[in-house]
Every structure is written in structure tokens, then in C-alpha cells.
Amino acid sequence: MFIKANEAVATRGSTLILPTVSIGNVPQLGIDLLINTLQLSRIGIIDDSALLPVSGISAFDHIPSRPVPLEVYQSSDAKWTLIQQRSPPLPKHHRLFAKSMLEFIKAGEFDRVVLLTSSDAALRTDALIDGPQIRSISINCDDRILVDKLQALSLTDFGQRRGVAIGDDMDSKESSLAGVLKQLHAAGIARPLLDMCQGAGIPVLALVSLVNEGDNIADAIMLANAVNAALGIATDIDQWRPPQSWQWLMPDNVPSELF
């Protein structure tokens, strides 16, 4: 259930950017950079019983509120709506949570949905070893300007055979998507959510970062750069501003008082 900060909150016509809890936490870290650098406002939370509870100190420099499992942020012009997910779904609750997110997407009447996910680079196919390590999956998308921009940025062709797109007839469309989704590993709810969006006819662009587990700060910066370049969110960003919570990302920086 979406609990708005106030009655004036609106999402219709906005672009929704949401992460999955996936390998390296790269999508969430990328969302952190976008929220903190752009100084987005928290417009509400999503209460979902499928997620593990979470507690902690304020994550962002400009927002004093304590984090909860699912937070919703928005730009001042309501053009961009971002979700930050702080905890993973409970065991065996991935499809249930994906269904909840699908309902939120439908109710929000968003103009466009962009899913950020990461996939285990150790399990990638030979075709994905060379070239850009951020690829895209487009579902139900007919935005030629965006497609051309993705091609110019080399953010194309995740797991699809050359010359074989997700086609117009339903059988080839479903079989092509199924083959693509099988190549996502440790990607959280990306598989079920993309499959559900396909069936519901919802246009979705997924950006997939192929990474290994470890210090994934550089991967997060690359993903934030890709999102910003593809969507044109902000053209005047010289440098991303990590939030204050990043000072505890790596074990050497964690306060001993926590243990």
C-alpha cells in the first residue's frame, strides 16, 4: 500500500525508476546517488508485508527521516519518481512482492517505467563477456528516440540473438523474453516483474549491470551515469554526491560500536 506524505502527491505521467535488491546492491547504490545528488523529496512509503523490516539512521544528507523498507522519492516537477528499497523480500515471497510492485505501477499511471537490476557476471554467457557491461531489455516499448539513444550509448542487446528482437506476434515475443530472463542471475525480482509487465502490456526499460560481488561503488556510478544519459534526467551533473550512509559501505569504515 502506497502511503503518501500528503494529498498533493501525484505520480500520473511521471517516469518511475525502481531498483531490485540484486547482486552487489548496485541498483540501490545507483538510486542513492540519484536521490542525494538531485536532492529529491520523499513523497511517501510503500507498506508491504513481503519485505524484511529495516531500521537505521537517516540515509541522505537532506532528509532527516529514518529509512523504511520501501521509500518513494520525487523531483520537484514530479517528472521523476524513484523508489529506494532497503531490504530484500522474505524467502519464497519474490513473486508476491513483484505482484505488489506491478499493482503499484498500474495504480500510479506512470508514463514510463525503468527497472534497474544487476546480474552475476560470473554466470554471463560468452556473448556478454565482451563489450559494455551495462545492457538493456526493452519490453512493450515503442519509443524510437529512447531506442536510438540506447544504441548510441551501447546499452543494447542483453541476451538476445543479433537480429532477433522481442517481436510483434505473441508466441515469438514470449519465447524471446523467456530466453532473455533466463540469463538474469541473482537479479532479485527482475525476472518475475518483467514477465508480469510483459503480460500486462506495461512498457518497461530494464538496465542490467553485469557485476561481481565486492566493492561495487564504481559499478553503481556507472549505472547512475547510464540512467542519467539514457533518460536525460540532469545535464548539469559534474560529479555524483554519495549520501552520508556510504561512509559505512565497506567493513573498514563501520563503527565498532555496532558490534
C-alpha positions as a printed NumPy array, in Angstrom:
array([[  0.   ,   0.   ,   0.   ],
       [  1.319,   3.422,  -1.036],
       [  1.157,   5.834,   1.889],
       [  1.535,   9.382,   0.59 ],
       [  3.281,  12.113,   2.555],
       [  0.372,  14.418,   1.708],
       [ -2.693,  14.571,  -0.524],
       [ -0.923,  16.723,  -3.125],
       [  1.372,  13.849,  -4.129],
       [  0.765,  12.693,  -7.722],
       [  2.585,  10.212,  -9.952],
       [  0.491,  10.204, -13.117],
       [  2.666,  10.958, -16.162],
       [  5.908,  10.635, -14.193],
       [  8.793,   8.303, -15.087],
       [  9.25 ,   5.628, -12.431],
       [ 12.76 ,   4.369, -11.703],
       [ 12.939,   1.403,  -9.37 ],
       [ 15.759,  -0.921,  -8.295],
       [ 15.855,  -4.599,  -7.447],
       [ 17.752,  -5.995,  -4.489],
       [ 20.311,  -7.885,  -6.545],
       [ 23.982,  -8.854,  -6.598],
       [ 26.321,  -6.18 ,  -5.266],
       [ 23.358,  -3.947,  -4.351],
       [ 24.332,  -1.933,  -7.427],
       [ 20.787,  -0.726,  -8.276],
       [ 20.187,   0.606,  -4.754],
       [ 23.562,   2.343,  -4.71 ],
       [ 22.781,   3.939,  -8.075],
       [ 19.431,   5.142,  -6.725],
       [ 21.263,   6.569,  -3.69 ],
       [ 23.4  ,   8.687,  -5.998],
       [ 20.403,   9.97 ,  -7.945],
       [ 18.349,  10.838,  -4.857],
       [ 21.166,  12.54 ,  -2.975],
       [ 22.692,  14.418,  -5.914],
       [ 19.344,  15.655,  -7.235],
       [ 18.063,  16.405,  -3.709],
       [ 14.8  ,  14.565,  -4.307],
       [ 11.982,  14.737,  -1.753],
       [ 10.486,  11.721,  -0.049],
       [  6.811,  11.728,  -1.042],
       [  5.753,   8.571,   0.741],
       [  6.454,   4.961,   1.59 ],
       [  5.118,   1.619,   0.415],
       [  3.993,  -0.718,   3.17 ],
       [  4.495,  -4.315,   2.032],
       [  4.469,  -7.365,   4.29 ],
       [  6.648,  -9.326,   1.838],
       [  9.753,  -7.351,   2.837],
       [ 12.045,  -7.793,   5.804],
       [ 11.777,  -4.904,   8.28 ],
       [ 14.661,  -2.442,   8.461],
       [ 15.795,   0.28 ,  10.827],
       [ 18.649,   2.766,  10.803],
       [ 19.757,   6.365,  10.829],
       [ 18.905,   8.907,   8.133],
       [ 20.486,   7.831,   4.863],
       [ 20.538,  11.142,   2.989],
       [ 22.134,  14.479,   3.74 ],
       [ 18.971,  16.488,   3.049],
       [ 16.321,  14.204,   4.574],
       [ 16.141,  13.661,   8.369],
       [ 13.619,  10.806,   8.28 ],
       [ 14.696,   7.28 ,   9.162],
       [ 14.689,   4.687,   6.356],
       [ 11.981,   2.057,   5.901],
       [ 11.963,  -0.956,   3.528],
       [ 10.37 ,   0.913,   0.602],
       [ 10.604,   4.676,   0.126],
       [  9.242,   6.796,  -2.723],
       [ 11.064,   9.951,  -3.857],
       [ 10.21 ,  12.55 ,  -6.486],
       [ 11.665,  15.589,  -8.233],
       [ 10.083,  18.992,  -7.585],
       [  8.463,  18.998, -11.034],
       [  7.102,  15.44 , -10.494],
       [  8.787,  14.334, -13.726],
       [ 10.907,  11.684, -11.998],
       [  9.707,   9.268,  -9.317],
       [ 12.252,   6.955,  -7.711],
       [ 11.863,   4.042,  -5.338],
       [ 14.543,   3.07 ,  -2.864],
       [ 14.347,  -0.462,  -1.475],
       [ 16.203,  -1.049,   1.776],
       [ 15.62 ,  -4.753,   2.404],
       [ 15.011,  -7.901,   0.34 ],
       [ 11.787,  -9.903,   0.147],
       [ 11.26 , -12.691,   2.64 ],
       [ 12.145, -16.204,   1.431],
       [  9.625, -17.501,  -1.122],
       [  7.994, -14.053,  -1.33 ],
       [  9.654, -12.78 ,  -4.517],
       [  6.684, -13.326,  -6.825],
       [  4.292, -11.933,  -4.223],
       [  6.393,  -8.796,  -3.909],
       [  6.718,  -8.493,  -7.696],
       [  2.927,  -8.645,  -7.932],
       [  2.659,  -5.848,  -5.351],
       [  5.05 ,  -3.698,  -7.366],
       [  3.051,  -4.398, -10.527],
       [ -0.088,  -3.144,  -8.785],
       [  1.76 ,  -0.018,  -7.638],
       [  2.906,   0.614, -11.221],
       [ -0.647,   0.216, -12.547],
       [ -2.171,   2.46 ,  -9.902],
       [  0.499,   5.125, -10.36 ],
       [ -0.318,   5.648, -14.069],
       [  3.34 ,   6.304, -14.833],
       [  4.366,   7.489, -18.26 ],
       [  7.358,   5.151, -18.319],
       [  8.944,   2.513, -16.061],
       [ 12.695,   1.979, -15.792],
       [ 13.906,  -1.053, -13.835],
       [ 17.488,  -1.135, -12.534],
       [ 18.938,  -4.548, -11.797],
       [ 22.258,  -6.351, -11.611],
       [ 23.199,  -9.848, -12.724],
       [ 26.043, -12.158, -11.707],
       [ 28.87 , -11.565, -14.187],
       [ 30.376, -14.974, -13.339],
       [ 27.318, -16.636, -14.91 ],
       [ 27.016, -14.474, -18.023],
       [ 27.063, -16.042, -21.472],
       [ 30.043, -15.78 , -23.792],
       [ 28.179, -13.182, -25.852],
       [ 28.059, -10.851, -22.834],
       [ 31.733, -11.092, -21.844],
       [ 32.957,  -8.566, -24.401],
       [ 31.564,  -5.079, -24.768],
       [ 29.592,  -2.872, -22.359],
       [ 28.752,  -4.421, -19.015],
       [ 25.511,  -2.495, -18.755],
       [ 22.867,  -3.766, -21.161],
       [ 19.168,  -3.112, -21.662],
       [ 15.97 ,  -5.098, -22.02 ],
       [ 13.037,  -3.289, -23.634],
       [  9.531,  -4.647, -23.138],
       [  6.438,  -3.243, -24.872],
       [  8.47 ,  -0.134, -25.751],
       [  7.826,   1.821, -28.952],
       [  9.816,   4.955, -28.064],
       [ 12.163,   5.166, -31.056],
       [ 14.023,   8.163, -29.623],
       [ 14.875,   6.178, -26.494],
       [ 15.827,   3.095, -28.52 ],
       [ 18.163,   5.169, -30.691],
       [ 19.724,   6.728, -27.588],
       [ 20.294,   3.298, -26.059],
       [ 22.032,   2.178, -29.224],
       [ 24.208,   5.299, -29.256],
       [ 25.204,   4.59 , -25.643],
       [ 25.801,   0.872, -26.415],
       [ 23.142,  -0.084, -23.849],
       [ 21.501,  -2.676, -26.06 ],
       [ 21.054,  -6.365, -26.688],
       [ 21.058,  -8.166, -23.351],
       [ 20.845, -11.86 , -24.06 ],
       [ 19.087, -11.56 , -27.409],
       [ 20.423, -13.051, -30.611],
       [ 21.565, -10.499, -33.155],
       [ 18.662,  -9.574, -35.412],
       [ 16.057, -11.175, -33.141],
       [ 14.063,  -8.652, -31.152],
       [ 11.109,  -9.264, -28.903],
       [  8.689,  -9.419, -31.79 ],
       [  5.162,  -8.414, -32.61 ],
       [  3.465, -11.806, -32.558],
       [  2.763, -13.126, -29.048],
       [  4.434, -16.538, -29.38 ],
       [  7.803, -15.204, -30.538],
       [  7.553, -12.323, -28.052],
       [  7.015, -14.599, -25.069],
       [  9.657, -17.132, -26.097],
       [ 12.247, -14.414, -26.745],
       [ 11.605, -12.751, -23.39 ],
       [ 11.731, -16.075, -21.553],
       [ 15.145, -16.775, -23.066],
       [ 16.411, -13.343, -22.043],
       [ 15.14 , -13.605, -18.478],
       [ 16.823, -16.976, -18.003],
       [ 20.146, -15.183, -18.397],
       [ 19.486, -12.953, -15.372],
       [ 21.181, -14.376, -12.266],
       [ 20.958, -13.095,  -8.678],
       [ 18.74 , -10.295, -10.043],
       [ 16.103, -10.233,  -7.311],
       [ 12.545,  -9.766,  -8.567],
       [ 13.66 ,  -8.715, -12.062],
       [ 12.566, -11.974, -13.696],
       [  9.008, -12.18 , -12.309],
       [  8.369,  -8.442, -12.501],
       [  9.472,  -8.131, -16.13 ],
       [  7.437, -11.204, -17.03 ],
       [  4.36 ,  -9.73 , -15.318],
       [  4.826,  -6.359, -17.032],
       [  5.077,  -8.147, -20.372],
       [  1.772,  -9.905, -19.745],
       [  0.109,  -6.691, -18.557],
       [  1.278,  -4.711, -21.59 ],
       [  3.249,  -2.231, -19.476],
       [  6.211,  -0.559, -21.24 ],
       [  9.411,  -1.178, -19.286],
       [ 13.062,  -0.447, -19.905],
       [ 15.425,  -2.534, -17.768],
       [ 19.079,  -1.605, -17.38 ],
       [ 21.16 ,  -4.605, -16.328],
       [ 24.595,  -4.173, -14.736],
       [ 26.801,  -7.263, -15.018],
       [ 28.891,  -7.328, -11.845],
       [ 30.765,  -9.437,  -9.327],
       [ 30.154,  -9.218,  -5.585],
       [ 32.583,  -6.941,  -3.728],
       [ 33.287,  -3.226,  -3.7  ],
       [ 30.616,  -2.165,  -6.187],
       [ 30.848,   1.613,  -5.848],
       [ 32.344,   2.001,  -9.326],
       [ 29.56 ,  -0.19 , -10.765],
       [ 26.937,   1.996,  -9.08 ],
       [ 28.472,   5.156, -10.535],
       [ 28.486,   3.582, -13.996],
       [ 24.821,   2.609, -13.641],
       [ 23.843,   6.083, -12.44 ],
       [ 25.708,   7.549, -15.42 ],
       [ 23.878,   5.188, -17.793],
       [ 20.45 ,   6.033, -16.368],
       [ 21.134,   9.748, -16.499],
       [ 22.497,   9.611, -20.043],
       [ 19.669,   7.422, -21.368],
       [ 16.842,   9.416, -19.802],
       [ 18.384,  12.886, -19.732],
       [ 17.444,  13.442, -16.097],
       [ 20.054,  16.136, -15.405],
       [ 22.567,  17.522, -17.898],
       [ 24.473,  19.671, -15.402],
       [ 25.854,  16.951, -13.117],
       [ 29.639,  17.232, -12.904],
       [ 30.038,  14.734, -10.089],
       [ 27.753,  12.42 ,  -8.141],
       [ 27.308,  13.18 ,  -4.444],
       [ 27.262,   9.97 ,  -2.365],
       [ 24.978,  10.148,   0.695],
       [ 26.335,  10.101,   4.228],
       [ 25.352,   6.436,   4.61 ],
       [ 28.086,   5.474,   2.126],
       [ 30.808,   6.059,   4.688],
       [ 29.836,   2.676,   6.172],
       [ 29.688,   0.707,   2.926],
       [ 32.95 ,  -1.178,   3.437],
       [ 33.849,  -3.101,   6.635],
       [ 36.898,  -0.952,   7.483],
       [ 34.633,   2.073,   7.915],
       [ 31.916,   0.509,  10.07 ],
       [ 31.842,   1.926,  13.619],
       [ 32.977,  -0.665,  16.193],
       [ 30.066,   0.429,  18.431],
       [ 27.737,  -1.543,  16.149],
       [ 29.233,  -4.859,  17.28 ]])
